[in-house]
């Protein structure tokens, strides 16, 4: 082998080694965008806040809110399900609005039911 062919073989082996090494490593992931981080954090915050509102409703000594679902969207509590009196709807709004972090309460999806019968409510 001549000196020139040795250099070519060495260069070829180095290129093959670098190619193998580059294929063996995982591609780098771009950092999450600020918007994605805020959305993920907001989703976690909304879930925690929904649990807090549900716990506050469940702890109410006067009304039974086991059939009320809570969804939080950017701090606004959306209550749905059914209750037995109009006073329970007003009380649910008050209880939910007193939970720290709740910026508003929507009760338009709460249905009023008496004696196990639907007495009206939103149409679906």
C-alpha positions, 0 to 999 in steps of 0.5 A, spaced: 500 500 500 502 506 498 502 512 502 496 515 498 492 509 499 493 509 506 490 516 507 484 514 503 482 508 507 483 512 513 479 518 511 474 512 509 474 509 515 473 515 519 467 517 515 464 511 516 465 511 524 462 518 524 456 516 520 455 510 524 456 514 531 451 520 528 446 514 526 447 511 533 445 517 537 437 520 538 436 526 534 435 532 539 428 534 540 427 542 540 425 545 546 417 545 547 415 552 545 412 557 550 405 556 548 405 549 549 408 549 556 403 554 558 397 550 555 400 544 559 401 548 565 394 551 564 391 544 563 394 541 570 391 548 573 384 547 570 384 540 573 387 541 580 382 547 580 376 543 578 377 538 583 377 543 588 371 546 586 368 539 586 370 538 593 367 544 595 361 542 592 361 536 596 362 539 602 356 543 602 352 541 608 345 543 605 345 541 598 347 534 595 352 535 589 354 528 587 350 529 580 354 535 578 360 535 574 365 541 574 370 543 568 374 549 568 376 553 562 381 558 564 379 559 571 371 559 569 368 553 572 362 550 568 357 546 572 353 541 569 349 535 571 342 536 575 340 538 582 333 538 585 332 545 587 333 552 584 336 554 591 341 549 589 343 552 583 344 559 586 348 555 592 353 552 587 354 558 583 356 561 590 360 555 593 364 555 586 365 562 586 369 562 593 374 557 591 381 561 590 383 561 582 375 561 580 374 567 576 367 566 573 362 560 574 357 558 568 351 554 571 347 554 564 348 546 564 345 545 570 338 541 570 333 542 575 330 535 577 324 533 582 322 526 584 327 523 579 323 526 573 326 531 568 322 538 569 326 542 564 333 544 562 337 545 556 335 542 550 341 537 547 
